[in-house]
Amino acid sequence: MTIKDYIIEHYAGHADGAPLFADGFDGAILGICPVSFRVIYSRNKCIYILVDSDNLTVDEAIDYLEYNTFSAYVGEYTPIFIEDFNWL
């Protein structure tokens, strides 16, 4: 069972519309906030997923994610992207 499967099994249905996931970044999921039902992702893992899958440089991946993912608001259950201090 993946962490995403676990979150869906144990937290789906606890709040209307929760949880929300960032497509393509399952490998960057760290967990879920049990209070807000927001999925928590590692920013650095998201960056490396794009570097590996889309052949982007680190700077290109950061620029893309800052504009399209990290700053996106998709409602009350928008995922949280944290700096986990695993420096690039």
C-alpha positions in Angstrom: 0.0 0.0 0.0 1.3 3.4 -0.9 1.1 6.4 1.3 -1.4 7.9 -1.1 -3.6 4.8 -0.8 -3.3 4.9 3.0 -4.4 8.6 3.1 -7.3 7.8 0.8 -8.4 4.8 2.9 -8.1 6.6 6.3 -9.0 10.2 5.5 -11.2 10.3 2.4 -14.7 11.2 3.5 -13.7 13.0 6.7 -14.3 16.3 5.0 -16.1 17.3 1.9 -13.7 17.4 -1.0 -10.7 16.2 1.0 -8.0 15.2 0.5 -6.6 16.8 -2.7 -3.5 15.5 -4.3 -0.9 17.0 -6.7 -0.9 14.9 -9.8 2.4 13.2 -10.6 4.0 13.8 -7.2 2.9 10.8 -5.2 6.6 10.1 -4.4 6.9 13.4 -2.7 4.0 12.9 -0.2 5.2 13.1 3.4 1.8 12.7 5.1 -1.4 14.5 5.9 -2.5 17.1 8.5 -5.1 15.3 10.6 -6.7 18.6 11.5 -7.0 20.3 8.1 -7.0 17.2 6.0 -4.4 18.8 3.7 -1.8 16.5 2.1 1.8 17.5 2.8 4.5 17.3 0.2 8.3 17.7 0.2 9.2 20.6 -2.1 12.6 19.1 -2.8 11.2 15.7 -3.7 8.8 17.5 -6.1 11.7 19.2 -7.7 13.6 16.0 -8.2 10.6 14.2 -9.6 10.5 16.8 -12.4 14.2 16.7 -12.9 14.1 12.9 -13.3 10.9 12.6 -15.3 11.0 15.7 -17.5 14.7 16.1 -17.9 14.6 19.6 -16.5 17.5 21.3 -14.7 16.9 22.0 -11.0 16.4 25.7 -11.7 13.9 25.0 -14.5 12.0 22.6 -12.2 11.9 25.2 -9.4 10.7 27.9 -11.7 7.9 25.6 -13.1 6.8 24.4 -9.7 6.8 27.9 -8.1 4.6 29.2 -10.8 2.3 26.2 -11.4 2.2 24.1 -8.2 3.6 25.6 -5.0 1.7 28.9 -5.4 -1.6 27.3 -6.7 -4.7 27.6 -4.6 -7.4 25.0 -5.4 -9.6 25.5 -2.4 -9.7 24.7 1.3 -7.8 21.5 0.9 -5.0 22.8 -1.2 -1.9 20.6 -0.5 0.9 22.0 1.6 4.4 22.0 0.2 7.0 22.2 2.9 10.7 22.9 2.9 12.1 19.7 4.4 15.7 21.1 4.6 17.1 18.3 2.4 19.1 20.9 0.5 19.6 20.5 -3.2 
